[in-house]
Amino acid sequence: MQKKIRVIRTSIADKAFLKEEKPLRFKEDASCPDGIENEVINVYEEVKYQEILGLGGAVTDATAALYGRMTPAQRKEVIDALFSPEGLNLRFNRICINSSDYSEDFYTCDDVEGDTELKHFNIEHDRQNIIPMLKEALKVQPGMKIFASPWSPPAWMKTNGKMELGGKLKEEYRETWALFYARFIKAYAAEGIPVWGLTVQNEAKAKQWWESCIYEAAEERDFVTGFLRPLLDREGLGATKIFCWDHNKERVVDRAMETFGTKRGRDSFDGIAVHWYSGDHFRALDAAHQLFPEKTIISTENSTGADLKIPWAICERSVHDIIGNFNNYASAWVDWNLILDETGHPYHWDKERFEATGIDGYHPGMRPSTPIMYWKKKLKYEPQYYYFGQFSRYIREGAVRIASSSYAEPLETCAFLNPDGSVVLVVMNKADKDMPVVLRCRNHVAPYTMTKHSIATFLF
């Protein structure tokens, strides 16, 4: 095996950000002194798990609007920083069908009530900023996979007559709504932007203040099996991946069993999508995989507030989620907004609009974290950018997760085997003290010290 080990480390405390350190060298295990068995991190290349689709984020209306306000030099910098292999190498990214909470206002691709044939369908709104940003991203990341998610159908298709506050898709518009996805995919394809997959509905169980729509498992299954999948097949879009749920992990097993419980349901979906807002529940992903091993699991929305007092806490929470998801069969991990401004905007659900709903309980929340902030018209790279890069820069297309183990709970690990045979081992130290480790693979070892609250990527 190759004896040289590249080491890339990020530590907020040390002001080291994706810093390449002096390489380590493997030695024969037998040549090391006794006692190191208490400090080992193992890597087992022989044990292979799921293929990794990649890491990415959401090119929301908010992110794209800020991109549109930047100078040409800033736009180029942002594209390179997020999508190029020398930047974050983001290659599995999300877009929204119609508006989301992180849009500047409500919009859809067809607001003409009763237009069941979608004669007025258009993506003019997306052509302003979203499509230009995606086109530039594809220039530096041509193999990028893009999946699309709706927060709500147009208000005229829903039982509550509005895009916000839940409601359901009216049964008489199921065929029209299925056609809506197909028109969206084809319109983007005409712009040179392939849509790889769909999630049927963002947060299918949540009645949100903002754009939302409720599907019970049977409703989502019947919509896909009876309308969406057949229509995509008829439209020549049968290769489009379809994912159910797109909501929190605590109910992923129940949702999978209900959705994939019939042969038709199991055959019509390619996988299940999850969010992180209800806690870890990583073992639920493992259980869903054991029940339906052929289904792809993707983690499609992950975000937290950015006003925590401890600077590395947000980053460690994100890394904990990335590692936990990958170690339990997720094939992708997707951040939420890629860019916001210093106030957490653009966002169209501020206090005045919320109060108009008549619901009590408004709270301003925290400024969501993003890899890059458009801070008073200047680009500001958040620590999360660098923590994220410890994974996304080095896990290549076609990589598979391999087994790893650690001797101590504060040291979280995951490992990957790239198509070229190189190993990527990521280790995070959450402890308030430095932690000694001995990397061990194929009966070779290499000692290293993980400084407190740091993350390191080892390549060999």
C-alpha positions as a Markdown table, in Angstrom:
| # | Residue | x | y | z |
|---|---|---|---|---|
| 1 | Met | 0.0 | 0.0 | 0.0 |
| 2 | Gln | 1.0 | 3.6 | -0.5 |
| 3 | Lys | 2.9 | 4.7 | 2.7 |
| 4 | Lys | 2.4 | 8.4 | 2.3 |
| 5 | Ile | -0.7 | 9.9 | 3.9 |
| 6 | Arg | -1.9 | 13.4 | 2.9 |
| 7 | Val | -3.4 | 15.3 | 5.8 |
| 8 | Ile | -5.8 | 18.3 | 5.5 |
| 9 | Arg | -7.0 | 19.9 | 8.7 |
| 10 | Thr | -9.5 | 22.6 | 9.7 |
| 11 | Ser | -9.5 | 24.1 | 13.2 |
| 12 | Ile | -11.3 | 27.4 | 14.1 |
| 13 | Ala | -9.2 | 27.7 | 17.2 |
| 14 | Asp | -6.0 | 27.5 | 15.3 |
| 15 | Lys | -7.2 | 29.5 | 12.3 |
| 16 | Ala | -6.4 | 26.6 | 10.1 |
| 17 | Phe | -8.8 | 26.2 | 7.2 |
| 18 | Leu | -8.4 | 23.2 | 4.8 |
| 19 | Lys | -4.7 | 23.5 | 5.6 |
| 20 | Glu | -2.5 | 20.8 | 4.1 |
| 21 | Glu | 0.0 | 19.6 | 6.8 |
| 22 | Lys | 3.2 | 17.6 | 6.6 |
| 23 | Pro | 2.3 | 14.1 | 5.3 |
| 24 | Leu | 2.3 | 11.0 | 7.6 |
| 25 | Arg | 3.9 | 7.7 | 6.7 |
| 26 | Phe | 2.5 | 4.2 | 7.4 |
| 27 | Lys | 4.7 | 1.7 | 9.2 |
| 28 | Glu | 4.3 | -2.0 | 9.7 |
| 29 | Asp | 1.9 | -2.6 | 12.7 |
| 30 | Ala | 4.4 | -4.9 | 14.3 |
| 31 | Ser | 7.1 | -2.2 | 14.4 |
| 32 | Cys | 5.0 | 0.0 | 16.8 |
| 33 | Pro | 5.3 | -0.1 | 20.6 |
| 34 | Asp | 2.8 | -1.9 | 22.8 |
| 35 | Gly | -0.2 | 0.0 | 24.1 |
| 36 | Ile | -1.3 | 1.8 | 20.9 |
| 37 | Glu | -4.3 | -0.5 | 20.6 |
| 38 | Asn | -6.1 | 2.0 | 22.9 |
| 39 | Glu | -5.8 | 4.8 | 20.4 |
| 40 | Val | -6.6 | 3.1 | 17.1 |
| 41 | Ile | -8.8 | 4.3 | 14.2 |
| 42 | Asn | -9.3 | 1.4 | 11.9 |
| 43 | Val | -10.1 | 1.5 | 8.1 |
| 44 | Tyr | -11.3 | -1.6 | 6.4 |
| 45 | Glu | -11.2 | -1.3 | 2.6 |
| 46 | Glu | -12.6 | -4.9 | 2.2 |
| 47 | Val | -16.0 | -3.9 | 3.6 |
| 48 | Lys | -18.0 | -1.8 | 1.1 |
| 49 | Tyr | -21.4 | -0.2 | 1.5 |
| 50 | Gln | -23.4 | 2.3 | -0.5 |
| 51 | Glu | -22.2 | 4.4 | -3.5 |
| 52 | Ile | -21.9 | 8.1 | -2.7 |
| 53 | Leu | -23.8 | 10.5 | -5.0 |
| 54 | Gly | -22.1 | 13.5 | -3.5 |
| 55 | Leu | -22.5 | 16.6 | -1.3 |
| 56 | Gly | -24.2 | 19.8 | -2.3 |
| 57 | Gly | -26.6 | 22.5 | -1.4 |
| 58 | Ala | -29.8 | 24.3 | -2.5 |
| 59 | Val | -29.7 | 27.0 | -5.2 |
| 60 | Thr | -32.8 | 28.6 | -3.8 |
| 61 | Asp | -34.4 | 31.8 | -5.1 |
| 62 | Ala | -32.7 | 33.6 | -2.2 |
| 63 | Thr | -29.2 | 32.3 | -3.0 |
| 64 | Ala | -29.7 | 33.1 | -6.7 |
| 65 | Ala | -31.1 | 36.6 | -6.1 |
| 66 | Leu | -27.9 | 37.4 | -4.1 |
| 67 | Tyr | -25.8 | 35.9 | -6.9 |
| 68 | Gly | -27.6 | 38.2 | -9.3 |
| 69 | Arg | -26.7 | 41.3 | -7.2 |
| 70 | Met | -23.0 | 40.5 | -7.1 |
| 71 | Thr | -20.3 | 42.0 | -9.3 |
| 72 | Pro | -19.1 | 39.8 | -12.2 |
| 73 | Ala | -15.9 | 39.1 | -10.3 |
| 74 | Gln | -17.8 | 38.1 | -7.2 |
| 75 | Arg | -20.1 | 35.8 | -9.2 |
| 76 | Lys | -17.1 | 34.0 | -10.7 |
| 77 | Glu | -15.5 | 33.7 | -7.3 |
| 78 | Val | -18.7 | 32.2 | -5.8 |
| 79 | Ile | -19.1 | 29.7 | -8.7 |
| 80 | Asp | -15.5 | 28.5 | -8.4 |
| 81 | Ala | -15.7 | 28.4 | -4.6 |
| 82 | Leu | -18.8 | 26.3 | -4.4 |
| 83 | Phe | -18.8 | 24.1 | -7.5 |
| 84 | Ser | -15.3 | 23.7 | -9.0 |
| 85 | Pro | -13.2 | 20.6 | -7.9 |
| 86 | Glu | -10.7 | 23.1 | -6.4 |
| 87 | Gly | -13.5 | 24.7 | -4.4 |
| 88 | Leu | -16.2 | 22.7 | -2.5 |
| 89 | Asn | -16.7 | 20.4 | -5.5 |
| 90 | Leu | -20.5 | 20.4 | -4.9 |
| 91 | Arg | -22.0 | 17.9 | -7.3 |
| 92 | Phe | -25.4 | 17.0 | -5.9 |
| 93 | Asn | -27.6 | 20.1 | -5.7 |
| 94 | Arg | -31.2 | 21.0 | -5.1 |
| 95 | Ile | -33.5 | 23.5 | -6.8 |
| 96 | Cys | -37.1 | 24.5 | -6.0 |
| 97 | Ile | -40.2 | 24.1 | -8.1 |
| 98 | Asn | -42.1 | 27.3 | -7.5 |
| 99 | Ser | -41.3 | 29.4 | -4.5 |
| 100 | Ser | -40.2 | 28.3 | -1.1 |
| 101 | Asp | -39.9 | 30.1 | 2.2 |
| 102 | Tyr | -36.4 | 31.3 | 1.0 |
| 103 | Ser | -37.8 | 33.2 | -2.0 |
| 104 | Glu | -38.3 | 36.9 | -2.3 |
| 105 | Asp | -42.0 | 36.4 | -2.7 |
| 106 | Phe | -44.6 | 33.9 | -3.8 |
| 107 | Tyr | -44.4 | 32.7 | -7.4 |
| 108 | Thr | -45.3 | 29.6 | -9.5 |
| 109 | Cys | -44.7 | 28.6 | -13.1 |
| 110 | Asp | -48.5 | 28.8 | -13.8 |
| 111 | Asp | -50.8 | 31.1 | -11.8 |
| 112 | Val | -53.7 | 30.9 | -14.3 |
| 113 | Glu | -56.5 | 29.3 | -12.4 |
| 114 | Gly | -58.1 | 26.3 | -14.1 |
| 115 | Asp | -55.3 | 26.0 | -16.7 |
| 116 | Thr | -55.4 | 22.2 | -16.6 |
| 117 | Glu | -53.4 | 21.9 | -19.8 |
| 118 | Leu | -50.7 | 24.3 | -18.5 |
| 119 | Lys | -50.9 | 26.4 | -21.6 |
| 120 | His | -49.5 | 29.3 | -19.5 |
| 121 | Phe | -46.6 | 27.3 | -17.9 |
| 122 | Asn | -43.3 | 29.2 | -18.0 |
| 123 | Ile | -40.0 | 29.5 | -16.0 |
| 124 | Glu | -39.5 | 33.2 | -16.6 |
| 125 | His | -38.9 | 33.8 | -12.9 |
| 126 | Asp | -36.1 | 31.2 | -12.8 |
| 127 | Arg | -34.5 | 32.7 | -15.9 |
| 128 | Gln | -33.7 | 35.9 | -13.9 |
| 129 | Asn | -31.1 | 34.4 | -11.5 |
| 130 | Ile | -31.5 | 30.7 | -10.8 |
| 131 | Ile | -30.8 | 29.4 | -14.3 |
| 132 | Pro | -27.9 | 31.8 | -15.0 |
| 133 | Met | -26.3 | 30.6 | -11.7 |
| 134 | Leu | -26.8 | 26.9 | -12.6 |
| 135 | Lys | -25.4 | 27.4 | -16.1 |
| 136 | Glu | -22.2 | 28.8 | -14.7 |
| 137 | Ala | -22.1 | 26.0 | -12.1 |
| 138 | Leu | -22.4 | 23.4 | -14.8 |
| 139 | Lys | -19.4 | 24.9 | -16.6 |
| 140 | Val | -17.1 | 24.1 | -13.7 |
| 141 | Gln | -19.0 | 20.9 | -12.6 |
| 142 | Pro | -20.4 | 19.4 | -15.8 |
| 143 | Gly | -21.4 | 16.1 | -14.2 |
| 144 | Met | -23.4 | 17.8 | -11.5 |
| 145 | Lys | -26.7 | 16.1 | -10.5 |
| 146 | Ile | -29.6 | 18.4 | -9.9 |
| 147 | Phe | -32.8 | 17.4 | -8.2 |
| 148 | Ala | -36.0 | 19.5 | -7.8 |
| 149 | Ser | -38.5 | 19.8 | -5.0 |
| 150 | Pro | -41.8 | 21.6 | -4.8 |
| 151 | Trp | -42.9 | 23.4 | -1.6 |
| 152 | Ser | -46.4 | 23.8 | -2.9 |
| 153 | Pro | -48.5 | 23.5 | -6.0 |
| 154 | Pro | -50.1 | 26.7 | -7.2 |
| 155 | Ala | -52.9 | 27.9 | -4.9 |
| 156 | Trp | -55.6 | 27.1 | -7.4 |
| 157 | Met | -54.7 | 23.4 | -7.3 |
| 158 | Lys | -55.1 | 23.2 | -3.5 |
| 159 | Thr | -57.8 | 22.5 | -1.0 |
| 160 | Asn | -57.1 | 25.6 | 1.1 |
| 161 | Gly | -56.7 | 27.9 | -1.9 |
| 162 | Lys | -53.3 | 29.2 | -0.8 |
| 163 | Met | -49.7 | 28.1 | -1.2 |
| 164 | Glu | -48.9 | 28.4 | 2.6 |
| 165 | Leu | -50.4 | 26.7 | 5.7 |
| 166 | Gly | -50.5 | 23.2 | 4.4 |
| 167 | Gly | -53.6 | 22.2 | 2.5 |
| 168 | Lys | -53.6 | 19.3 | 0.1 |
| 169 | Leu | -53.6 | 18.8 | -3.7 |
| 170 | Lys | -57.1 | 18.6 | -5.0 |
| 171 | Glu | -57.8 | 15.2 | -6.5 |
| 172 | Glu | -59.1 | 16.7 | -9.8 |
| 173 | Tyr | -55.7 | 18.3 | -10.3 |
| 174 | Arg | -53.4 | 15.3 | -9.8 |
| 175 | Glu | -52.9 | 14.8 | -13.6 |
| 176 | Thr | -52.2 | 18.5 | -14.1 |
| 177 | Trp | -49.8 | 18.6 | -11.2 |
| 178 | Ala | -47.9 | 15.5 | -12.6 |
| 179 | Leu | -47.7 | 17.3 | -15.9 |
| 180 | Phe | -46.3 | 20.3 | -14.1 |
| 181 | Tyr | -43.2 | 18.3 | -13.0 |
| 182 | Ala | -42.7 | 17.1 | -16.6 |
| 183 | Arg | -43.0 | 20.6 | -18.0 |
| 184 | Phe | -40.5 | 21.9 | -15.4 |
| 185 | Ile | -38.0 | 19.2 | -16.3 |
| 186 | Lys | -38.3 | 19.8 | -20.0 |
| 187 | Ala | -38.1 | 23.6 | -19.6 |
| 188 | Tyr | -34.8 | 23.2 | -17.7 |
| 189 | Ala | -33.5 | 20.7 | -20.2 |
| 190 | Ala | -34.2 | 23.2 | -23.0 |
| 191 | Glu | -31.9 | 25.6 | -21.0 |
| 192 | Gly | -29.1 | 23.0 | -21.0 |
| 193 | Ile | -29.8 | 22.1 | -17.3 |
| 194 | Pro | -30.6 | 18.4 | -16.8 |
| 195 | Val | -32.9 | 17.5 | -13.8 |
| 196 | Trp | -31.7 | 14.1 | -12.5 |
| 197 | Gly | -34.5 | 13.6 | -10.0 |
| 198 | Leu | -37.5 | 14.8 | -8.0 |
| 199 | Thr | -38.7 | 14.7 | -4.5 |
| 200 | Val | -42.5 | 14.6 | -4.6 |
| 201 | Gln | -43.1 | 17.2 | -1.9 |
| 202 | Asn | -40.9 | 19.1 | 0.6 |
| 203 | Glu | -41.7 | 18.1 | 4.2 |
| 204 | Ala | -44.8 | 16.2 | 3.2 |
| 205 | Lys | -46.2 | 16.1 | 6.8 |
| 206 | Ala | -45.7 | 19.7 | 7.8 |
| 207 | Lys | -48.3 | 22.5 | 7.8 |
| 208 | Gln | -45.9 | 25.3 | 7.7 |
| 209 | Trp | -46.4 | 29.1 | 7.9 |
| 210 | Trp | -44.9 | 29.2 | 4.5 |
| 211 | Glu | -45.4 | 27.3 | 1.2 |
| 212 | Ser | -46.4 | 23.7 | 2.2 |
| 213 | Cys | -48.6 | 20.9 | 1.1 |
| 214 | Ile | -49.6 | 17.7 | 3.1 |
| 215 | Tyr | -49.5 | 14.2 | 1.7 |
| 216 | Glu | -50.2 | 11.1 | 3.8 |
| 217 | Ala | -48.1 | 8.2 | 2.7 |
| 218 | Ala | -51.0 | 6.6 | 0.7 |
| 219 | Glu | -51.7 | 9.9 | -1.0 |
| 220 | Glu | -48.1 | 10.4 | -2.1 |
| 221 | Arg | -47.8 | 6.7 | -3.2 |
| 222 | Asp | -51.1 | 6.9 | -5.2 |
| 223 | Phe | -50.1 | 10.2 | -6.8 |
| 224 | Val | -46.8 | 8.8 | -8.0 |
| 225 | Thr | -48.0 | 5.3 | -9.0 |
| 226 | Gly | -51.2 | 6.5 | -10.7 |
| 227 | Phe | -50.1 | 9.9 | -12.2 |
| 228 | Leu | -46.5 | 11.1 | -11.8 |
| 229 | Arg | -44.6 | 7.9 | -12.8 |
| 230 | Pro | -46.9 | 7.0 | -15.7 |
| 231 | Leu | -46.8 | 10.6 | -17.0 |
| 232 | Leu | -43.0 | 10.9 | -16.8 |
| 233 | Asp | -42.8 | 7.6 | -18.7 |
| 234 | Arg | -45.2 | 8.9 | -21.4 |
| 235 | Glu | -43.2 | 12.1 | -21.7 |
| 236 | Gly | -40.0 | 10.3 | -22.3 |
| 237 | Leu | -38.7 | 11.2 | -18.8 |
| 238 | Gly | -38.8 | 7.7 | -17.3 |
| 239 | Ala | -35.1 | 7.9 | -16.2 |
| 240 | Thr | -36.0 | 10.7 | -13.8 |
| 241 | Lys | -35.5 | 9.5 | -10.2 |
| 242 | Ile | -38.4 | 9.9 | -7.8 |
| 243 | Phe | -38.0 | 10.2 | -4.0 |
| 244 | Cys | -40.7 | 10.1 | -1.4 |
| 245 | Trp | -41.1 | 11.8 | 2.1 |
| 246 | Asp | -38.4 | 14.5 | 2.0 |
| 247 | His | -39.0 | 15.1 | 5.7 |
| 248 | Asn | -37.4 | 14.3 | 9.1 |
| 249 | Lys | -35.7 | 11.0 | 9.9 |
| 250 | Glu | -37.8 | 10.0 | 12.9 |
| 251 | Arg | -40.6 | 8.6 | 10.7 |
| 252 | Val | -38.5 | 7.4 | 7.8 |
| 253 | Val | -39.1 | 3.6 | 8.5 |
| 254 | Asp | -42.9 | 4.0 | 8.8 |
| 255 | Arg | -43.1 | 6.1 | 5.7 |
| 256 | Ala | -40.9 | 3.7 | 3.7 |
| 257 | Met | -43.1 | 0.7 | 4.8 |
| 258 | Glu | -46.3 | 2.5 | 3.8 |
| 259 | Thr | -45.0 | 3.9 | 0.5 |
| 260 | Phe | -43.0 | 0.8 | -0.6 |
| 261 | Gly | -45.5 | -1.7 | 0.9 |
| 262 | Thr | -47.0 | -2.7 | -2.4 |
| 263 | Lys | -45.1 | -4.0 | -5.5 |
| 264 | Arg | -46.4 | -1.1 | -7.5 |
| 265 | Gly | -45.3 | 1.4 | -4.9 |
| 266 | Arg | -41.9 | -0.2 | -4.5 |
| 267 | Asp | -41.4 | -0.2 | -8.3 |
| 268 | Ser | -42.4 | 3.4 | -8.8 |
| 269 | Phe | -40.0 | 5.1 | -6.4 |
| 270 | Asp | -36.2 | 5.2 | -6.5 |
| 271 | Gly | -35.7 | 6.1 | -2.9 |
| 272 | Ile | -36.5 | 8.2 | 0.1 |
| 273 | Ala | -35.3 | 11.6 | 1.2 |
| 274 | Val | -34.8 | 12.9 | 4.7 |
| 275 | His | -34.1 | 16.1 | 6.7 |
| 276 | Trp | -32.3 | 16.6 | 10.0 |
| 277 | Tyr | -34.7 | 18.8 | 12.1 |
| 278 | Ser | -35.9 | 16.1 | 14.5 |
| 279 | Gly | -32.6 | 14.9 | 15.8 |
| 280 | Asp | -30.2 | 12.2 | 14.8 |
| 281 | His | -32.3 | 9.0 | 14.3 |
| 282 | Phe | -29.4 | 7.6 | 12.2 |
| 283 | Arg | -30.3 | 4.0 | 13.1 |
| 284 | Ala | -33.7 | 4.7 | 11.5 |
| 285 | Leu | -31.8 | 5.1 | 8.2 |
| 286 | Asp | -30.1 | 1.8 | 8.8 |
| 287 | Ala | -33.5 | 0.1 | 9.5 |
| 288 | Ala | -35.0 | 1.6 | 6.3 |
| 289 | His | -32.0 | 0.3 | 4.3 |
| 290 | Gln | -32.4 | -3.2 | 5.8 |
| 291 | Leu | -36.0 | -3.3 | 4.8 |
| 292 | Phe | -35.6 | -1.8 | 1.3 |
| 293 | Pro | -31.9 | -2.2 | 0.4 |
| 294 | Glu | -32.4 | -1.3 | -3.2 |
| 295 | Lys | -33.7 | 2.2 | -2.4 |
| 296 | Thr | -31.4 | 5.1 | -2.4 |
| 297 | Ile | -31.4 | 7.3 | 0.8 |
| 298 | Ile | -30.6 | 11.0 | 0.3 |
| 299 | Ser | -30.3 | 13.7 | 3.0 |
| 300 | Thr | -31.8 | 16.7 | 1.2 |
| 301 | Glu | -32.0 | 19.6 | 3.7 |
| 302 | Asn | -29.7 | 20.4 | 6.6 |
| 303 | Ser | -29.5 | 23.7 | 8.3 |
| 304 | Thr | -29.1 | 25.3 | 11.7 |
| 305 | Gly | -28.9 | 28.7 | 13.2 |
| 306 | Ala | -25.8 | 30.8 | 13.3 |
| 307 | Asp | -25.9 | 32.7 | 16.5 |
| 308 | Leu | -24.4 | 30.1 | 18.8 |
| 309 | Lys | -21.7 | 31.4 | 21.2 |
| 310 | Ile | -19.2 | 28.6 | 20.6 |
| 311 | Pro | -17.8 | 29.2 | 17.1 |
| 312 | Trp | -17.2 | 25.5 | 16.2 |
| 313 | Ala | -20.6 | 24.2 | 17.6 |
| 314 | Ile | -22.5 | 24.7 | 14.3 |
| 315 | Cys | -19.8 | 23.1 | 12.2 |
| 316 | Glu | -19.5 | 20.1 | 14.6 |
| 317 | Arg | -23.3 | 19.6 | 14.5 |
| 318 | Ser | -23.2 | 19.6 | 10.7 |
| 319 | Val | -20.3 | 17.2 | 10.5 |
| 320 | His | -21.9 | 14.9 | 13.1 |
| 321 | Asp | -24.9 | 14.8 | 10.8 |
| 322 | Ile | -22.9 | 14.2 | 7.7 |
| 323 | Ile | -21.0 | 11.3 | 9.3 |
| 324 | Gly | -24.1 | 9.8 | 10.9 |
| 325 | Asn | -26.0 | 9.9 | 7.6 |
| 326 | Phe | -23.2 | 8.4 | 5.6 |
| 327 | Asn | -22.5 | 5.7 | 8.2 |
| 328 | Asn | -26.1 | 4.6 | 8.0 |
| 329 | Tyr | -26.5 | 4.3 | 4.2 |
| 330 | Ala | -27.3 | 7.8 | 3.0 |
| 331 | Ser | -25.8 | 8.4 | -0.4 |
| 332 | Ala | -25.9 | 12.2 | -0.4 |
| 333 | Trp | -25.9 | 15.1 | 2.0 |
| 334 | Val | -27.3 | 18.5 | 0.9 |
| 335 | Asp | -27.0 | 21.8 | 2.8 |
| 336 | Trp | -29.8 | 24.3 | 2.6 |
| 337 | Asn | -29.2 | 27.8 | 1.2 |
| 338 | Leu | -25.7 | 28.1 | -0.2 |
| 339 | Ile | -25.6 | 31.9 | 0.2 |
| 340 | Leu | -27.6 | 34.4 | 2.4 |
| 341 | Asp | -26.9 | 37.9 | 3.4 |
| 342 | Glu | -25.8 | 39.1 | 6.9 |
| 343 | Thr | -29.5 | 39.2 | 8.1 |
| 344 | Gly | -30.4 | 35.7 | 6.8 |
| 345 | His | -32.3 | 37.1 | 3.8 |
| 346 | Pro | -33.8 | 37.1 | 1.2 |
| 347 | Tyr | -36.7 | 35.5 | 3.0 |
| 348 | His | -40.4 | 36.4 | 2.6 |
| 349 | Trp | -41.9 | 35.2 | 5.9 |
| 350 | Asp | -41.1 | 38.0 | 8.2 |
| 351 | Lys | -43.2 | 39.1 | 11.2 |
| 352 | Glu | -45.8 | 41.2 | 9.2 |
| 353 | Arg | -46.6 | 38.4 | 6.8 |
| 354 | Phe | -46.7 | 35.8 | 9.6 |
| 355 | Glu | -49.1 | 37.9 | 11.7 |
| 356 | Ala | -51.4 | 38.2 | 8.7 |
| 357 | Thr | -52.0 | 34.4 | 9.0 |
| 358 | Gly | -53.7 | 34.9 | 12.4 |
| 359 | Ile | -51.5 | 32.2 | 14.0 |
| 360 | Asp | -49.9 | 32.9 | 17.4 |
| 361 | Gly | -46.3 | 32.1 | 18.2 |
| 362 | Tyr | -44.1 | 34.0 | 15.8 |
| 363 | His | -40.4 | 33.9 | 16.7 |
| 364 | Pro | -37.7 | 35.5 | 14.7 |
| 365 | Gly | -35.4 | 32.5 | 14.9 |
| 366 | Met | -31.7 | 32.5 | 14.2 |
| 367 | Arg | -29.8 | 33.5 | 11.1 |
| 368 | Pro | -29.4 | 30.3 | 9.2 |
| 369 | Ser | -25.8 | 29.2 | 8.6 |
| 370 | Thr | -24.5 | 29.0 | 5.0 |
| 371 | Pro | -21.1 | 28.2 | 3.5 |
| 372 | Ile | -20.8 | 31.7 | 2.1 |
| 373 | Met | -22.4 | 35.0 | 3.3 |
| 374 | Tyr | -23.0 | 38.0 | 1.1 |
| 375 | Trp | -22.0 | 40.2 | 4.0 |
| 376 | Lys | -22.7 | 43.9 | 3.3 |
| 377 | Lys | -22.1 | 43.2 | -0.4 |
| 378 | Lys | -18.8 | 41.4 | 0.3 |
| 379 | Leu | -18.2 | 37.7 | 0.2 |
| 380 | Lys | -17.5 | 36.1 | 3.6 |
| 381 | Tyr | -16.6 | 32.5 | 4.0 |
| 382 | Glu | -18.1 | 30.9 | 7.0 |
| 383 | Pro | -16.3 | 28.2 | 9.0 |
| 384 | Gln | -18.9 | 25.7 | 7.7 |
| 385 | Tyr | -17.5 | 26.2 | 4.2 |
| 386 | Tyr | -14.2 | 24.6 | 5.3 |
| 387 | Tyr | -15.7 | 21.9 | 7.4 |
| 388 | Phe | -17.9 | 20.9 | 4.5 |
| 389 | Gly | -14.9 | 21.0 | 2.2 |
| 390 | Gln | -13.1 | 18.3 | 4.3 |
| 391 | Phe | -15.6 | 15.9 | 2.7 |
| 392 | Ser | -16.7 | 17.3 | -0.6 |
| 393 | Arg | -13.3 | 18.2 | -2.0 |
| 394 | Tyr | -12.0 | 14.6 | -1.7 |
| 395 | Ile | -14.9 | 12.2 | -2.1 |
| 396 | Arg | -14.9 | 11.6 | -5.8 |
| 397 | Glu | -17.8 | 10.6 | -8.1 |
| 398 | Gly | -18.4 | 6.9 | -7.9 |
| 399 | Ala | -16.8 | 6.6 | -4.4 |
| 400 | Val | -18.3 | 4.0 | -1.9 |
| 401 | Arg | -18.4 | 4.1 | 1.8 |
| 402 | Ile | -16.1 | 1.6 | 3.5 |
| 403 | Ala | -15.9 | 0.5 | 7.2 |
| 404 | Ser | -14.1 | 2.4 | 9.9 |
| 405 | Ser | -14.0 | 2.3 | 13.7 |
| 406 | Ser | -12.8 | 4.6 | 16.4 |
| 407 | Tyr | -11.6 | 4.0 | 20.0 |
| 408 | Ala | -13.4 | 7.0 | 21.6 |
| 409 | Glu | -16.8 | 8.7 | 21.3 |
| 410 | Pro | -15.4 | 12.2 | 20.8 |
| 411 | Leu | -13.7 | 11.0 | 17.6 |
| 412 | Glu | -16.3 | 10.5 | 14.9 |
| 413 | Thr | -15.1 | 8.9 | 11.6 |
| 414 | Cys | -16.3 | 7.8 | 8.2 |
| 415 | Ala | -14.3 | 6.5 | 5.3 |
| 416 | Phe | -14.6 | 6.2 | 1.5 |
| 417 | Leu | -12.9 | 4.4 | -1.3 |
| 418 | Asn | -12.6 | 6.5 | -4.5 |
| 419 | Pro | -12.7 | 4.8 | -7.9 |
| 420 | Asp | -9.0 | 5.3 | -8.3 |
| 421 | Gly | -8.4 | 3.2 | -5.2 |
| 422 | Ser | -7.5 | 6.0 | -2.9 |
| 423 | Val | -9.0 | 6.1 | 0.6 |
| 424 | Val | -10.6 | 9.1 | 2.2 |
| 425 | Leu | -10.8 | 9.0 | 6.0 |
| 426 | Val | -12.5 | 11.9 | 7.8 |
| 427 | Val | -12.0 | 12.3 | 11.5 |
| 428 | Met | -13.6 | 14.9 | 13.8 |
| 429 | Asn | -12.5 | 15.5 | 17.4 |
| 430 | Lys | -15.3 | 17.0 | 19.4 |
| 431 | Ala | -13.4 | 16.9 | 22.7 |
| 432 | Asp | -12.1 | 19.9 | 24.6 |
| 433 | Lys | -8.6 | 18.4 | 24.6 |
| 434 | Asp | -6.2 | 17.0 | 22.0 |
| 435 | Met | -6.7 | 13.3 | 21.2 |
| 436 | Pro | -4.0 | 10.9 | 20.1 |
| 437 | Val | -4.9 | 8.6 | 17.3 |
| 438 | Val | -3.2 | 5.8 | 15.4 |
| 439 | Leu | -4.5 | 5.3 | 11.9 |
| 440 | Arg | -4.5 | 1.7 | 11.0 |
| 441 | Cys | -5.2 | 0.0 | 7.6 |
| 442 | Arg | -3.9 | -3.3 | 6.2 |
| 443 | Asn | -1.7 | -3.9 | 9.2 |
| 444 | His | 0.0 | -0.6 | 8.8 |
| 445 | Val | -0.2 | 2.2 | 11.3 |
| 446 | Ala | 0.5 | 6.0 | 11.6 |
| 447 | Pro | 0.3 | 8.0 | 14.8 |
| 448 | Tyr | -1.3 | 11.5 | 14.7 |
| 449 | Thr | -2.7 | 14.0 | 17.2 |
| 450 | Met | -6.2 | 15.4 | 16.6 |
| 451 | Thr | -6.2 | 18.8 | 18.1 |
| 452 | Lys | -9.3 | 19.8 | 20.2 |
| 453 | His | -12.4 | 20.7 | 18.2 |
| 454 | Ser | -10.8 | 20.0 | 14.8 |
| 455 | Ile | -11.5 | 17.9 | 11.7 |
| 456 | Ala | -9.0 | 16.2 | 9.5 |
| 457 | Thr | -9.1 | 14.4 | 6.2 |
| 458 | Phe | -6.5 | 11.7 | 5.6 |
| 459 | Leu | -5.8 | 10.6 | 2.0 |
| 460 | Phe | -3.8 | 7.5 | 1.1 |
